[in-house]
Amino acid sequence: MTELKEGRDDPFALNLAALAVLDDRGVVAGWSRRAQELLGHPDTAVIGRRAFEVLVDPGDRPAAREAAAECGRTGGWFGMLTVRHRDGRPVPMGLRAHELSRDGGVREWFLAGAPAADVLEWQRDRAVLDGLYRRCPIGLVVHGPDLRLLRVNRAIERFSGVPAADFRGLPTGRMLLPDDERKAVDRVREVMETGRPLVYSEQFARLEQDPARERVVLVSSFRMEDPSGRVLGVAEMIEDITERHRAQRRLALLDQAGSRLGTTLDVAETARELAEVMVPHLADHASVDLLRPVTRGEELAPALPGPVVRLGACGVGAQQPGPPHPQGEPVDFAPDSPQAVCLAEGRPVLEPVLPPDRLSMAGRKGAHAPDPGVHSLIVVPLAARGMTLGVMTLWRSRRPDPFEADDLTLAQELASRAAVAIDNARRFTQQQQTAFTLQSSLLPRAVPDQSAVEVALRYLPASAAPGLGGDWFDVIPLSGARVALVVGDVVGRGIHAAATMGRLRTAVHTLASLDLEPDEVLSRLDDLVLMLAAEQEAAGERPVVEQVVGATCLYAVYDPVSRRCSVARAGHLPPVVTTPDGHAAPLELPAGPPLGLGGLPFEAREIELAEGSLLCLYTNGVIGERHADADAGLSRLCAALNRPADALEQTCRTVLQWLVPSRPTDDVALLIARSRTLPPEDVASWSLPPEPASAARARALTSAKLAEWGLEHLAFTTELIASELVTNVYRYAGGPATLRLIRDRSLVCEVSDTSHTSPHLRRARTTDEGGRGLFLVAQMTERWGTRYTREGKTVWTEQLLAGAPA
């Protein structure tokens, strides 16, 4: 029989229960006031009478007799009986009977009763309390005011693996690791002192006897008080949420990876991002090793995996003695290492407990574990679109719990996402390299030999924009020791922009070979762009049309003999001219429309450059972004060119350091030319009248000048060339001729007249008396051609000097 206890809510408490005493014959010997209140019978009406007669209806007596018999056998009884009220109505009661012994072996029975509803409610409360301690899946811990454990329930027993009885009297948090113990004590003390409950506080609860296992609990605490307000302790409800915490952490890691991985189309950066995402959330150390072709943006061969390169590494804690394996260097895995197996078979490797002999990974270069304390390992392949790109290796050394299957699943998911980003970066790198190769093949690889200017060139591709741009420059030697300087910019990026740039550069070379004026070159180039745009628009290539229409170009021709420079531009930025005394200013020049608009004229301006002047041609990337203040950028460029260095290359470096960021967002093309002047003694010019004797006069003048220059070995051929060209003027032009000889890298012979009649080279028949002049000239010279001016034309030839490069 359950022992009676005092309590405010206990219906069988002495101050709440209806009490009665029966003798061994069932006669009422005692009756309490509470019994009179509940049943209506005064003590005078029941004492001395049999209880069955007064308190039990005839229909309820069988149940009462069975209870009495059970009480006689066991010495006590508890249950529900229906008792008769004084007014005759039935009163359901909960009764407890307890045997009392008196002197002489007389037995009496002490009865305590309460309304059945109160008893049932109390039983439910007792059942809830019993459930909390015995069957509740949520842990219950009761702390005393002295911060010692009073009681724990079975859930705590299952959670810790320690019998519940062993907790009694232990200091709060005694079985936890020191760090977790300190936080548990602080938590309980705060609730006990302030009385403020703590709801759903997430805490670590790693046990001292099992430190390798991560445990996270959700704690709700409240202070216990008696009716008088005296503090009895703190009760805590503790729920094990370790798996939920891990799941949330994995989801958070996936979310973080989604926002970080693939933010740039850079293979190495994506590999580093992947390693940094893994540490310390999933692993203590991580490395990402990619196949060498992937790092170069190349296609993967279907053969066995080749060497790998470490591009990403991250770790915490003690490092391996000695310098770490440098990123970007090859890694050599032993054939039986987990990484080699993962690469060869494309399957993940999980080693929850790593044997000591596996730490060295067979001692191969770059494959050792990053920390002597490593105890668990995961290796997963980085595979995308059916290709294995490399492997990711995860180690644990500081965190005591080993990797498990869920960690492997998470690592595979992250590796899969990263592999797609890495493959996208590889493809982008491949496209970039293709565009760069194309653009490099289209840009001038070296400055051609010429004496008109000293040139320094710079080209910097944009580091942040996708694809290379269409910026370009050129240095084109022209006849008469002149030189053409060109710079242009094609709208757009990528292979199409590079291809369009190549078309324009080729066209400029072709037009330059015709010795046209700068404005005429741009007019012809504008016609070509219109034709290309029409072709592409007819083919439905509208995005490419935008890369053609809107291109800009600046074309300048400098003559070192006259020191005259003629410049025209098509929507391009004006050149900057720096005088020999160091004053830099933009050249005032009609802007002209961008190429491809059509119908608008281009204008050229001719200026005289003092020897040693600088002519700077550039694109948007030099003075700032396309949408930045061009005037401010132009002012900074002029400031950088003021007082230039003696070395032109140093001037180039200064301009880039002052104006261009380390990672430009627009392509940069820069051409700086320092003008030179041919000495007067290297140029000879004569005017000859339109008469037959002029040919002989030309031969004599030529022979004398070549003798003066020490070029007697060229006298015969040069006399013949001059004679034939002057004769053609006499026969076909009808005006005076101007003979000019220039001693430069080659010997230049020019004959000018006022006619625009074009000479033609043809092979004369054996019966023809003439027509062999230009044919002979072409055979005896290195190059020859005709250039036209507004006053007429000039036929020119070039012969190599002894020792000059062919």
MILO-39923 format. One line per 2 residues: number of its first residue (from 1); their letters; for each residue x, y, z of C-alpha. Coordinates in steps of 0.001 Angstrom, whole numbers. Layout:
BEGIN
NUM	a	X/Y/Z ~ ...
***
This chain:
BEGIN
1	mt	0/0/0 ~ 1273/3425/-947
3	el	2312/5465/2070 ~ 320/8620/2876
5	ke	2189/11891/2426 ~ 1283/15437/3255
7	gr	870/17773/335 ~ -1310/20597/-857
9	dd	-2566/18676/-3864 ~ -2731/15172/-2312
11	pf	-6475/14355/-1807 ~ -5522/11786/878
13	al	-3642/14309/2963 ~ -4851/14287/6584
15	nl	-6228/17823/6341 ~ -8131/17091/3143
17	aa	-9345/13474/3357 ~ -12513/12084/4954
19	la	-11306/9840/7805 ~ -13024/6930/9564
21	vl	-12079/4008/11826 ~ -13770/596/11664
23	dd	-13380/-2262/14075 ~ -12790/-5838/13011
25	rg	-16568/-6380/12630 ~ -17015/-3400/10314
27	vv	-18603/-1175/12968 ~ -17743/2519/12745
29	ag	-15566/3503/15677 ~ -14408/6940/14502
31	ws	-15720/9645/12133 ~ -14053/12890/11062
33	rr	-15573/16288/10388 ~ -14449/16094/6754
35	aq	-16353/12771/6399 ~ -19443/14475/7718
37	el	-18995/17326/5187 ~ -18630/14987/2201
39	lg	-21346/12408/3090 ~ -23727/14381/5315
41	hp	-23771/11801/8167 ~ -22986/13234/11605
43	dt	-20785/11146/13870 ~ -23734/10318/16152
45	av	-25520/8750/13203 ~ -22746/6394/12156
47	ig	-20542/5602/15184 ~ -21528/2234/16655
49	rr	-23297/1105/13511 ~ -22083/-1235/10798
51	af	-20672/657/7828 ~ -22392/-1613/5319
53	ev	-25799/-680/6775 ~ -25271/3073/6905
55	lv	-22885/3881/4035 ~ -23416/1219/1333
57	dp	-26478/604/-794 ~ -27508/-3029/-1191
59	gd	-26546/-2957/-4844 ~ -22995/-1808/-4052
61	rp	-22364/-4272/-1189 ~ -20801/-7062/-3358
63	aa	-18023/-4682/-4403 ~ -17620/-3513/-812
65	re	-17378/-7089/515 ~ -14708/-7919/-2146
67	aa	-12717/-4890/-1052 ~ -13055/-5890/2609
69	ae	-11882/-9419/1829 ~ -8824/-8076/-65
71	cg	-8061/-5792/2856 ~ -8243/-8705/5257
73	rt	-5822/-10754/3178 ~ -3235/-8054/2476
75	gg	-3636/-5635/5364 ~ -4648/-2727/3145
77	wf	-6559/-1667/45 ~ -6914/1219/-2404
79	gm	-9654/1708/-4947 ~ -12977/3272/-5892
81	lt	-16307/2563/-4130 ~ -19715/4192/-4266
83	vr	-20825/5450/-823 ~ -24345/6526/147
85	hr	-24915/10117/1124 ~ -27271/10907/3983
87	dg	-29838/12120/1460 ~ -29600/8775/-358
89	rp	-27653/9834/-3419 ~ -24532/7845/-4412
91	vp	-21135/9489/-3910 ~ -18181/7965/-5840
93	mg	-15211/7916/-3516 ~ -11625/6949/-3659
95	lr	-10724/4976/-551 ~ -7583/3817/1145
97	ah	-7726/1269/3957 ~ -4888/552/6305
99	el	-4766/-2067/9082 ~ -4171/-854/12649
101	sr	-3178/-3174/15551 ~ -4128/-2532/19167
103	dg	-3312/-4157/22470 ~ -4708/-7614/22855
105	gv	-4501/-8443/19168 ~ -7505/-6328/18281
107	re	-7486/-5151/14667 ~ -8984/-1934/13432
109	wf	-9084/-316/9989 ~ -8171/3232/9235
111	la	-10005/4597/6176 ~ -9169/7719/4219
113	ga	-11483/8832/1451 ~ -11772/11605/-1099
115	pa	-14092/12427/-3996 ~ -13357/10147/-6943
117	ad	-12833/13144/-9289 ~ -10097/14562/-7008
119	vl	-8449/11173/-6725 ~ -8489/10624/-10477
121	ew	-6970/14057/-11072 ~ -4308/13372/-8484
123	qr	-3567/10020/-10066 ~ -3127/11650/-13434
125	dr	-717/14129/-11907 ~ 1215/11302/-10293
127	av	1227/9456/-13613 ~ 2638/12523/-15363
129	ld	5318/12887/-12710 ~ 6120/9202/-12926
131	gl	6249/9479/-16716 ~ 8675/12386/-16540
133	yr	11078/10315/-14494 ~ 10589/6906/-16070
135	rc	9228/7078/-19624 ~ 9687/10636/-20927
137	pi	12134/10816/-23894 ~ 13197/14303/-22816
139	gl	15756/14492/-20056 ~ 14885/15907/-16628
141	vv	17534/17083/-14194 ~ 16762/18521/-10755
143	hg	19464/20650/-9116 ~ 19477/21532/-5445
145	pd	20207/25002/-4042 ~ 23766/23862/-3377
147	lr	24256/23113/-7102 ~ 24239/19384/-6579
149	ll	22069/16938/-8475 ~ 18972/15723/-6661
151	rv	17492/13496/-9301 ~ 17584/12716/-13012
153	nr	15166/10721/-15114 ~ 15691/7663/-17301
155	ai	16231/9762/-20452 ~ 19366/11234/-18886
157	er	20417/7717/-18000 ~ 20040/6638/-21628
159	fs	21719/9807/-22889 ~ 24773/9432/-20684
161	gv	24960/5683/-20238 ~ 25259/6214/-16471
163	pa	22637/4822/-13998 ~ 20284/7503/-12719
165	ad	21141/6692/-9120 ~ 24808/7535/-9701
167	fr	23936/11177/-10406 ~ 22487/11842/-6973
169	gl	24695/14216/-4997 ~ 27102/14985/-7862
171	pt	28044/18623/-8502 ~ 26198/20207/-11415
173	gr	27890/19393/-14748 ~ 30330/16976/-13121
175	ml	30186/14409/-15942 ~ 30725/16961/-18730
177	lp	33954/18165/-20310 ~ 35421/21144/-18421
179	dd	34331/23770/-20943 ~ 30765/22430/-21131
181	er	30679/21946/-17329 ~ 31517/25584/-16721
183	ka	28726/26739/-19026 ~ 26217/24369/-17384
185	vd	27049/25651/-13882 ~ 26754/29272/-15035
187	rv	23395/28519/-16610 ~ 21902/26874/-13504
189	re	23297/29532/-11168 ~ 21820/32345/-13289
191	vm	18326/30782/-13275 ~ 18509/30095/-9538
193	et	19635/33624/-8689 ~ 17401/35590/-11053
195	gr	14339/33359/-11201 ~ 14041/34035/-14917
197	pl	13377/30818/-16830 ~ 15604/29828/-19711
199	vy	13769/28484/-22758 ~ 15303/26469/-25592
201	se	18941/27308/-25001 ~ 21254/25332/-27282
203	qf	24264/23958/-25418 ~ 27098/21505/-25960
205	ar	26985/18533/-23558 ~ 30043/16409/-24317
207	le	30567/13728/-21718 ~ 33879/13245/-19999
209	qd	33810/9488/-20490 ~ 33095/9856/-24266
211	pa	34840/13057/-25433 ~ 35023/11981/-29079
213	re	31264/12110/-29499 ~ 29722/15463/-30246
215	rv	26538/16121/-28231 ~ 24250/19118/-28494
217	vl	21213/19612/-26255 ~ 18297/22004/-26032
219	vs	17844/23181/-22426 ~ 14826/24818/-20759
221	sf	15308/25714/-17063 ~ 13053/27086/-14333
223	rm	13406/27730/-10604 ~ 11466/25601/-8095
225	ed	9887/27244/-5029 ~ 7651/26079/-2124
227	ps	4379/27866/-1233 ~ 6286/30234/990
229	gr	8664/31258/-1820 ~ 11656/29378/-514
231	vl	13995/28306/-3402 ~ 14133/24539/-3663
233	gv	16405/24297/-6701 ~ 16319/24371/-10497
235	ae	14686/21870/-12826 ~ 15931/21490/-16395
237	mi	14319/19828/-19385 ~ 17081/18582/-21684
239	ed	16470/17359/-25230 ~ 19184/15689/-27302
241	it	19262/17550/-30649 ~ 22664/16361/-31829
243	er	21356/14960/-35107 ~ 19147/17977/-35702
245	hr	22100/20266/-34991 ~ 24253/18375/-37453
247	aq	21513/18508/-40081 ~ 21127/22263/-39578
249	rr	24867/22703/-39766 ~ 24983/20718/-42996
251	la	22174/22796/-44473 ~ 23961/25986/-43420
253	ll	27151/24700/-44996 ~ 25311/23892/-48216
255	dq	23814/27373/-48215 ~ 27205/28955/-47592
257	ag	28753/26873/-50327 ~ 26007/27908/-52733
259	sr	26750/31580/-52119 ~ 30553/31234/-52283
261	lg	31383/28548/-54811 ~ 31610/29635/-58411
263	tt	31551/33367/-57696 ~ 34436/33750/-60144
265	ld	35228/31935/-63352 ~ 38687/31115/-62056
267	va	39757/27503/-61489 ~ 42283/28230/-58737
269	et	39985/30649/-56898 ~ 37093/28163/-56962
271	ar	39374/25435/-55576 ~ 40471/27746/-52754
273	el	36853/28661/-52009 ~ 35936/24991/-51723
275	ae	38759/24297/-49258 ~ 37834/27337/-47156
277	vm	34155/26320/-47028 ~ 35098/22939/-45571
279	vp	37227/24297/-42723 ~ 36372/24340/-39868
281	hl	32688/23478/-40356 ~ 33248/19938/-41616
283	ad	36968/19251/-41388 ~ 40076/20545/-39669
285	ha	42108/20403/-42878 ~ 41089/20326/-46526
287	sv	42939/20198/-49818 ~ 41732/20358/-53412
289	dl	43915/18723/-56037 ~ 43027/19069/-59725
291	lr	44340/17347/-62799 ~ 46885/19473/-64613
293	pv	44797/19870/-67826 ~ 41954/21292/-65721
295	tr	44217/24003/-64307 ~ 45211/24952/-67848
297	ge	41691/24999/-69225 ~ 42380/22039/-71494
299	el	40173/19129/-72463 ~ 40628/15931/-70460
301	ap	41907/12875/-72274 ~ 39937/9643/-71743
303	al	43104/7914/-70541 ~ 44198/7219/-66962
305	pg	44435/10273/-64687 ~ 47671/12181/-64965
307	pv	49497/14345/-62405 ~ 47492/16628/-60158
309	vr	48189/20141/-58911 ~ 47219/21434/-55459
311	lg	45208/24604/-55933 ~ 43263/24799/-52670
313	ac	44361/24123/-49085 ~ 43056/25269/-45738
315	gv	43526/24092/-42163 ~ 43451/24894/-38458
317	ga	45509/23663/-35546 ~ 49048/22311/-35470
319	qq	50635/21989/-38864 ~ 52979/19344/-40154
321	pg	56580/20150/-39231 ~ 58406/21847/-42062
323	pp	57072/24082/-44831 ~ 53580/23268/-46139
325	hp	53129/21951/-49621 ~ 52980/25055/-51854
327	qg	49763/25629/-53716 ~ 50057/25398/-57458
329	ep	52753/22727/-57272 ~ 52359/19106/-58454
331	vd	51303/16433/-55962 ~ 52499/12860/-56309
333	fa	50141/10280/-54780 ~ 51261/6757/-54083
335	pd	49353/4155/-56147 ~ 47684/2686/-53048
337	sp	46783/6016/-51439 ~ 43095/6922/-51002
339	qa	43528/9859/-53387 ~ 44970/7681/-56142
341	vc	42170/5136/-55682 ~ 39562/7887/-55780
343	la	41046/9364/-58957 ~ 41366/6036/-60730
345	eg	37971/4598/-59785 ~ 35942/7777/-59344
347	rp	34493/6614/-56018 ~ 34699/8262/-52575
349	vl	36830/6892/-49752 ~ 35809/7100/-46077
351	ep	38227/6031/-43363 ~ 36608/6914/-40002
353	vl	39632/5685/-38096 ~ 42879/6290/-39932
355	pp	45655/3823/-39066 ~ 49033/5403/-38259
357	dr	50648/3770/-41288 ~ 48231/5659/-43550
359	ls	49236/9087/-42295 ~ 52271/9318/-44564
361	ma	50342/8174/-47625 ~ 53324/6064/-48624
363	gr	55627/9048/-48155 ~ 55143/10541/-51599
365	kg	55714/14213/-52282 ~ 52848/16506/-51252
367	ah	50614/13628/-50170 ~ 51387/13501/-46458
369	ap	48776/14337/-43822 ~ 48799/18018/-42806
371	dp	48869/17277/-39054 ~ 50384/14433/-37000
373	gv	47133/14202/-35039 ~ 45005/13280/-38047
375	hs	42703/10391/-37162 ~ 39926/10419/-39784
377	li	39863/10895/-43558 ~ 37449/11514/-46428
379	vv	38431/11641/-50105 ~ 35787/12459/-52699
381	pl	36128/12862/-56467 ~ 35445/16183/-58141
383	aa	33383/14987/-61085 ~ 31256/16982/-63511
385	rg	29644/16090/-66816 ~ 31009/12574/-66676
387	mt	34639/13649/-66120 ~ 36768/13400/-62990
389	lg	38529/16730/-62545 ~ 40426/15961/-59341
391	vm	39933/15036/-55685 ~ 39091/16773/-52436
393	tl	40671/15430/-49245 ~ 39323/16156/-45757
395	wr	41122/15411/-42480 ~ 40154/15660/-38837
397	sr	42773/16172/-36150 ~ 41514/18660/-33550
399	rp	37887/17541/-33615 ~ 37795/14214/-31751
401	dp	34732/12665/-33416 ~ 35493/10716/-36608
403	fe	33882/11239/-39990 ~ 30659/9322/-40526
405	ad	28427/8412/-43458 ~ 26430/11650/-43255
407	dl	29663/13645/-43459 ~ 30614/11730/-46576
409	tl	27221/12476/-48143 ~ 27642/16165/-47393
411	aq	31190/16204/-48758 ~ 29990/14531/-51977
413	el	27217/17090/-52390 ~ 29611/19997/-51911
415	as	32192/18399/-54190 ~ 29554/17891/-56860
417	ra	28550/21562/-56738 ~ 32151/22714/-56742
419	av	33045/20392/-59624 ~ 30420/22019/-61847
421	ai	31793/25457/-60934 ~ 35367/24279/-61582
423	dn	34394/22794/-64934 ~ 32631/26025/-65870
425	ar	35799/27896/-64921 ~ 37858/25409/-66955
427	rf	35671/25975/-69995 ~ 35841/29714/-69505
429	tq	39623/29507/-69200 ~ 39697/27472/-72395
431	qq	37582/30085/-74157 ~ 39760/32848/-72749
433	qt	42888/31123/-73941 ~ 41384/30585/-77374
435	af	40450/34254/-77589 ~ 43846/35265/-76216
437	tl	45641/33042/-78711 ~ 43563/34491/-81519
439	qs	44114/38025/-80328 ~ 47832/37466/-79765
441	sl	48172/36128/-83283 ~ 46365/39197/-84624
443	lp	48246/41814/-82615 ~ 51751/42818/-83722
445	ra	54302/40565/-82078 ~ 57246/42921/-82620
447	vp	57810/46488/-83737 ~ 58939/46466/-87374
449	dq	62292/48002/-88242 ~ 61932/51648/-89212
451	sa	63794/54894/-88530 ~ 60945/57365/-88226
453	ve	60047/56820/-84568 ~ 61123/55000/-81435
455	va	58145/53014/-80152 ~ 57044/51447/-76839
457	lr	53882/49306/-76750 ~ 51726/47897/-73955
459	yl	48635/45706/-74030 ~ 46881/44609/-70814
461	pa	43705/42491/-70977 ~ 40948/43224/-68503
463	sa	41197/40966/-65450 ~ 37557/41105/-64332
465	ap	35565/41153/-67566 ~ 34594/37879/-69295
467	gl	36561/37497/-72499 ~ 39245/39598/-74113
469	gg	38398/42894/-75711 ~ 39017/44284/-79159
471	dw	41682/46886/-78344 ~ 44577/46929/-80829
473	fd	47489/48992/-82107 ~ 49907/48831/-84972
475	vi	53116/50303/-86360 ~ 53244/50130/-90198
477	pl	56330/51226/-92174 ~ 55391/53247/-95269
479	sg	57259/54339/-98331 ~ 59652/57274/-98150
481	ar	60869/56291/-94638 ~ 57473/57277/-93226
483	va	55524/55313/-90623 ~ 51831/54860/-89780
485	lv	50749/54639/-86121 ~ 47352/53075/-85481
487	vg	45219/52359/-82417 ~ 41631/51089/-82329
489	dv	38912/49694/-80089 ~ 36197/47196/-81031
491	vg	32994/47115/-78989 ~ 32355/43846/-77119
493	rg	34471/41037/-75746 ~ 35512/37498/-76536
495	ih	36393/35647/-79703 ~ 34047/37682/-81900
497	aa	35616/40948/-80755 ~ 39110/39546/-81352
499	at	38108/38308/-84818 ~ 36589/41677/-85695
501	mg	39739/43388/-84490 ~ 41797/41123/-86735
503	rl	39651/42020/-89733 ~ 40036/45728/-89103
505	rt	43785/45475/-88547 ~ 44219/43533/-91774
507	av	42122/46100/-93609 ~ 44222/48945/-92193
509	ht	47399/47196/-93342 ~ 45951/46840/-96829
511	la	44853/50467/-96976 ~ 48192/51621/-95571
513	sl	49982/49801/-98391 ~ 48098/52084/-100816
515	dl	49753/55111/-99186 ~ 46419/56845/-98642
517	ep	45935/59919/-96486 ~ 44681/59239/-92905
519	de	41186/60599/-93558 ~ 40934/58519/-96722
521	vl	42054/55406/-94826 ~ 39282/55921/-92270
523	sr	36705/56521/-95008 ~ 37619/53261/-96702
525	ld	37644/51482/-93329 ~ 34193/52871/-92552
527	dl	32908/51448/-95850 ~ 34378/48068/-94968
529	vl	32695/48063/-91533 ~ 29354/48904/-93126
531	ml	29790/45993/-95523 ~ 30705/43590/-92695
533	aa	27744/44749/-90628 ~ 25380/44242/-93539
535	eq	26696/40720/-94112 ~ 26359/39733/-90460
537	ea	22929/41298/-90075 ~ 21722/39395/-93123
539	ag	22987/36202/-91470 ~ 21063/36986/-88273
541	er	24196/37701/-86180 ~ 22813/40805/-84529
543	pv	24946/40618/-81359 ~ 28065/40480/-83517
545	ve	26874/43473/-85555 ~ 27110/45564/-82407
547	qv	30778/44610/-82115 ~ 31471/45908/-85631
549	vg	29380/49060/-85708 ~ 30717/51511/-83143
551	at	34389/50513/-83393 ~ 36822/53424/-83114
553	cl	40182/54055/-84737 ~ 42959/56658/-84827
555	ya	45390/56755/-87751 ~ 48551/58884/-87868
557	vy	51308/59145/-90514 ~ 54678/60668/-89600
559	dp	57340/61726/-92140 ~ 60846/61954/-90588
561	vs	62093/63998/-93534 ~ 59596/66851/-93280
563	rr	58745/66194/-89587 ~ 55101/66506/-90560
565	cs	52505/64283/-88897 ~ 49003/63869/-90325
567	va	46339/62507/-87924 ~ 42665/61564/-88280
569	ra	40321/59759/-85908 ~ 37013/57922/-86103
571	gh	35303/58420/-82736 ~ 38535/57647/-80892
573	lp	40184/59521/-78041 ~ 42602/62254/-79171
575	pv	46346/61582/-79032 ~ 48551/63369/-76531
577	vt	51615/65217/-77829 ~ 54548/65888/-75540
579	tp	57053/68496/-76719 ~ 60802/67946/-76220
581	dg	60733/70384/-73276 ~ 58203/68109/-71477
583	ha	54845/69849/-71999 ~ 52027/67364/-72711
585	ap	48625/68278/-74131 ~ 45914/66512/-76134
587	le	45967/67242/-79828 ~ 42963/69246/-80955
589	lp	41511/67079/-83671 ~ 38052/66658/-85256
591	ag	36435/63703/-83523 ~ 34875/62030/-86522
593	pp	32094/59437/-86181 ~ 32750/55877/-85000
595	lg	33237/53339/-87752 ~ 30103/51872/-89274
597	lg	27768/54859/-89069 ~ 28416/55954/-92665
599	gl	27590/59182/-94478 ~ 29782/61459/-92331
601	pf	33210/62765/-93375 ~ 36526/62294/-91609
603	ea	39000/65147/-91275 ~ 42755/65032/-90885
605	re	45023/67545/-89223 ~ 48671/67999/-90061
607	ie	51151/69218/-87480 ~ 54903/69552/-87284
609	la	56682/67540/-84620 ~ 60005/68693/-83261
611	eg	62598/65959/-83057 ~ 62184/64070/-79771
613	sl	58465/64810/-79399 ~ 56210/62093/-77991
615	lc	52995/60999/-79644 ~ 50817/58910/-77285
617	ly	47976/56807/-78698 ~ 45745/54861/-76270
619	tn	42343/53286/-75636 ~ 39660/53814/-72959
621	gv	41330/51553/-70432 ~ 44251/53967/-70005
623	ig	42261/56999/-68868 ~ 39482/55154/-67001
625	er	36345/53094/-67453 ~ 34028/53677/-70365
627	ha	31540/55552/-68180 ~ 34107/57517/-66173
629	da	35005/61189/-66669 ~ 37163/61138/-69806
631	da	38397/64710/-69294 ~ 39707/63905/-65818
633	gl	41419/60789/-67128 ~ 42939/62736/-70001
635	sr	44293/65305/-67562 ~ 45931/62537/-65507
637	lc	47476/61106/-68682 ~ 48927/64500/-69609
639	aa	50321/64819/-66090 ~ 51975/61404/-66398
641	ln	53548/62389/-69734 ~ 54920/65699/-68493
643	rp	58693/65465/-68222 ~ 58899/61915/-69586
645	ad	61825/59649/-68806 ~ 64660/59289/-71246
647	al	63821/55625/-71707 ~ 60523/55216/-73524
649	eq	59830/51910/-71765 ~ 60073/53668/-68408
651	tc	57591/56280/-69628 ~ 55202/53468/-70525
653	rt	55535/51934/-67075 ~ 54956/55312/-65415
655	vl	51741/55891/-67357 ~ 50400/52471/-66422
657	qw	51360/52864/-62755 ~ 49686/56262/-62515
659	lv	46508/55544/-64430 ~ 45783/51807/-64629
661	ps	44753/49727/-61559 ~ 46436/46405/-60845
663	rp	43286/44575/-61999 ~ 41864/46709/-64823
665	td	38225/46182/-65733 ~ 38800/47319/-69323
667	dv	41444/46356/-71846 ~ 44433/48675/-72093
669	al	46281/49453/-75330 ~ 49065/52034/-75163
671	li	51448/53192/-77922 ~ 54045/55883/-77267
673	ar	56250/57008/-80151 ~ 59243/59405/-79980
675	sr	59791/61218/-83279 ~ 63086/61116/-85086
677	tl	64376/63197/-87979 ~ 66500/62020/-90888
679	pp	69682/64102/-91192 ~ 69598/66520/-94180
681	ed	72737/64925/-95577 ~ 70804/61649/-95983
683	va	68214/63226/-98282 ~ 68818/64627/-101763
685	sw	66159/66144/-104057 ~ 66245/67637/-107548
687	sl	63673/69104/-109901 ~ 63998/68018/-113541
689	pp	62324/69645/-116559 ~ 60060/67581/-118893
691	ep	62627/66992/-121642 ~ 64560/63954/-122987
693	as	67837/65141/-121461 ~ 66381/64840/-117955
695	aa	66972/61068/-117940 ~ 70710/61554/-118451
697	ra	70677/64332/-115878 ~ 68985/61979/-113398
699	ra	71641/59303/-113979 ~ 74457/61770/-113413
701	lt	72934/63208/-110216 ~ 72226/59765/-108874
703	sa	75753/58474/-109589 ~ 77363/61489/-107942
705	kl	75221/61310/-104802 ~ 75747/57557/-104375
707	ae	79499/58065/-104722 ~ 79255/60719/-102006
709	wg	77366/58271/-99770 ~ 79773/55430/-100487
711	le	77111/53382/-102248 ~ 78910/52978/-105592
713	hl	77839/49317/-105721 ~ 74223/50475/-106161
715	af	75027/53089/-108765 ~ 74223/51018/-111874
717	tt	70807/49793/-110707 ~ 69846/53112/-109169
719	el	70836/55040/-112335 ~ 68689/52654/-114363
721	ia	65731/53041/-111964 ~ 65952/56846/-111909
723	se	66332/57000/-115705 ~ 63316/54781/-116345
725	lv	61054/56641/-113884 ~ 62045/60081/-115184
727	tn	61547/58907/-118754 ~ 58013/57765/-117869
729	vy	57289/61233/-116504 ~ 58557/62831/-119697
731	ry	56539/60469/-121887 ~ 53255/60206/-120024
733	ag	52941/62963/-117441 ~ 53963/65986/-119456
735	gp	55132/68017/-116436 ~ 58291/68542/-114365
737	at	59649/65610/-112323 ~ 61128/65610/-108842
739	lr	63846/63087/-108121 ~ 64552/62309/-104453
741	li	67062/59895/-102907 ~ 66834/58882/-99218
743	rd	69553/56965/-97417 ~ 67863/55098/-94589
745	rs	67707/51398/-93702 ~ 67285/51018/-97433
747	lv	68022/53232/-100387 ~ 64847/54978/-101474
749	ce	64491/56425/-104937 ~ 61377/58512/-105608
751	vs	60184/60285/-108749 ~ 57159/62587/-108361
753	dt	55063/64379/-110958 ~ 51774/66252/-111206
755	sh	49888/63512/-113013 ~ 47466/61010/-111424
757	ts	47963/58489/-114211 ~ 48660/55111/-112689
759	ph	51710/53206/-113993 ~ 51139/49510/-114767
761	lr	53610/46658/-114672 ~ 53391/44331/-117697
763	ra	55499/41788/-119488 ~ 56523/43147/-122950
765	rt	56407/40932/-126025 ~ 59559/40308/-128044
767	td	58217/42479/-130836 ~ 57491/45461/-128545
769	eg	59933/48349/-128661 ~ 59017/49561/-125120
771	gr	57089/48593/-122016 ~ 59971/46950/-120181
773	gl	60851/49857/-117850 ~ 58692/49092/-114798
775	fl	59312/45372/-115257 ~ 63065/46003/-114981
777	va	62520/48317/-112028 ~ 60517/45640/-110206
779	qm	63201/43053/-110822 ~ 66039/45211/-109503
781	te	64358/46563/-106338 ~ 63200/45061/-103059
783	rw	59879/46938/-103156 ~ 58229/49509/-105340
785	gt	54892/51257/-105504 ~ 52912/54391/-106159
787	ry	51398/56834/-103692 ~ 49025/59589/-104605
789	tr	48784/63079/-103213 ~ 46509/65973/-103937
791	eg	49230/67436/-106215 ~ 49947/64242/-108183
793	kt	51709/60957/-107562 ~ 55072/59521/-106515
795	vw	56596/56300/-107798 ~ 59029/54932/-105248
797	te	61487/52060/-104990 ~ 63540/50554/-102179
799	ql	66837/48711/-102403 ~ 68508/46938/-99535
801	la	71772/48397/-98331 ~ 74697/46112/-97638
803	ga	74308/44627/-94157 ~ 70687/45770/-93802
805	pa	68167/43108/-92741 ~ 66153/41680/-95608
***
